[in-house]
Amino acid sequence: MSQLAAMKKRLSGKASLSGWILPKMESSWAPPGVRTNIDMDPTPLSRRTWTYWTNLGYWISDVISIQSWTTGSTILAVGLTWKEAVFSIIVGSTIMAIPMTLNGYTGAKCHVPFPVLARASFGYQFAKFPVILRLITAMFWHGITNYLAVGPMTQVIRAIWPSFRTMINHLPASAGVTSQALIAYSVLWMIQFPLLLIPVHKMKWLFMTKTIMMTMTVVGMLIWICVKVKGSGDVWNQRAEVSGSQKAWLTMWALNSCTASWSTVGVNIPDFTRYMNKPRDILYQGLWFPLVCSWIAIIGIVVTSASKTIYGEYLWSPVSIIDMWDGPGGRAAAFFCGVSWLLAQMCVNISATVVSGANDMVNLWPKWINIKRGTIFITVVGSWAIVPWKILTSASSLLNSMSSLGIFLAPCMGILCSDFFLVKRQMLDVPALYDPQGRYAHSYGTNSRAIVALVAALGPTLPGLIHAVNPKIDIGGAEYVADFKWYYGIVISSVVYSALSLMLPVEETLIPYMVTGVIEGIDAGEIASLEKSAKEKELAVITARSQD
């Protein structure tokens, strides 16, 4: 009865706007009057539970998805062959692993999320720019990734109720979605919702579950189809439909796409690596990431190639292959594989959109938002308010423009990495990152060096963004810059920012040692308490001596 009364009391408190204000925490990092909460503060020792095995599970969980499986089809569709596809996937993911590992190491060493780390290089206030940008993209792609999970969800349902596959549509064409797809979408959203609320430091078991299930599913589909067709199909005999400079530029475009597609995760990786127990364990990420990316994409090409021998056409989506399985045995296999691919999409959504977006909201509105509230807001707005099925079926220009927003993320990654490793030499004052008037405040909360670096990196690539919004606009030779915009953005931003910061240093931000707020297992709160006690004892001694 007391629990029921307590619940009623909490619910009645939410009737007014003030009831939603989070309790103000006394933080040993933020000065008095600055709002903070546990989700934004450095990760406590008790939550640093991730190991290198957890990180491996995370990457297998994040990389294995329908999008990664079909990477090869995107490249072959423009007229290139499997050789260019494999080259772009391997080289692109290997290059991306470098800044991703560096940025991940920063999070593992400082144990703070990306929005807080960005203050060291962008300035306390201007750091909100990349945070807002990433929040918008996270909200958008959450809905898109959710809707791509409709396929495996449909396979799970039809494996139990075969009639669901031929369900009559009762919605008008203007709805942009069928009754079958909307039901599958609603069911998967309800299944996914409680998974999104799992605290990040406890997600390692979810990632490991997906790792085991997806490894069995992917390897199983590969062995089954290769044994069935006694080979791997004829995609290896295809010739390129383009040649000369056109082929070279298309290969550059493919390489850029395979690299840039991971920019969002590359920026927000500290949101996860902050939970690492040992910072050096994150270095294995540089090996695992390209291996997993190449592995799943190459298997996708092999299975798709073999599918033509059986079904008479290339089936690039694994869901399309699963949909061909009938009969009791086929439906059982469709159920297991459907569950695996469904979990794959859900875990990608958690790691690539929900956690990052929730951290962004916590940083922007700590008075009202914690990670749980941010997660609920993102999944409700991203899944339903933006109507993802409408975007995928009718708003191609919006889809292209949102994809092109990645041009902002590469420069941000370049600035973050060069600031921590080249300018600061891995020496940050973590408590000062929470002080709006501290050493990282810069002028009006903005580091002008970061602005100049962003402008230099973005200038030549903006015409590509304009062209993505409206393909009818002729941008001339700027289209060639768009083919390698990720590489241009990260290199130029790194060089310009490092040069300006070293030639015009901000002396107060350069310190000779790392200040983390944790010493031999004692967190900053305990340190502050001990220091206060020591000062009180010292004052008492001085007072006693003066009285003598």
C-alpha angles and dihedrals in degrees: 000000000000090000091052091049091049090051092050090050092052092048093048089052090059091061091090129051092243089060090070095058110113118238109268112247124213102231126194088210106046117062120241113291096026112114117231140151138199093267091061099039122087112289110270117238091249091062098048092099102134121110131182088270090055089050091051090051089049093054095045086049094048099042102043105082140120089264092056092045091055096045091105093054091057091055096044090049092068092056103270126122135238089269093063090042094054091043092051094046097048098040095039095052092043092054092045090052090067101063091032091057092044092050091044091052090054090056092045093051098043097033093215130118125257096260090059095042090053090065091071093063105022099037128253096283103028089054086079090072097071089037093057091044092053092045091056093049092045092053092048098046093045090068094043093050090047092054092049086061090064089087098060091038089056090052091052093050096044090049087063098034110025092190089068089076091064096037113152115246115237098177124094120249089248089067090071091218137072127235090248094052094045092052091048090047092051093048094049091047091054092048092047097047099078090044090058091058095060109114111252094239088058097047096090092093091053091051092047091050091054090046092057096042096045094045089054092045098046095044090043093053090047095051094043097052096041091051091046095053094031091231143024105278132249105288087107090067096056118116127217115265091211134052144182120017092348090060091047094052092045089052089051089050091051092049091049092048094050090051100040094048088076096049095105093054090042090058098043098040091107087067086071105027090057085079094058115122094209119029094210091062089072090068090077086067089077089065101037098049099061091039094055093042092051094042097055095040094049091047088051090055093047095048092045091050091052092046092070091063091057104033103025095242140060110268104197097177116073088217090060089056093046089051089063093063114101138164126055094297093043093050091049090052091045090054095051094043091043091054090048095051090043091055088046092058093044093052091048088053091051096049100036104037119006103049093041094046092046091052089051092053092048089054095048099042109020090157092065109017135064124170094271093051091044090052092052092047093050096047093047096045097034095046100041115009096056091047096221095198089060091052094049094048104038115009104070093150091054091048091051094046093049089050090051091055084083087084087079094052098059093058090046090053091048092051093047094050097042092047095053099039106028105026105028094028090221091302112127132161098224097187089053089060087073096052115089089199096040133107092290096052093094116178110338089341092299131110105215091200090064091050092052091047091051093049092049092049098043102041101081093037098053093082087062089056090049090050090050090055093045115016090189091072111095111224096177117205091356088085088074091056088052089060091066101023095131093057092043092049099049096042097046094044092049094048096044095044094046093046094049093044093050096043094042103028124188096226097198091059093055111084129170096231143030117263109198103158091238125095121180094330096319112118124218093261091060091044091053090048092050092048091050091050091049092050091049091051091047090050091049091053092049091049092049091050093050090052091052 
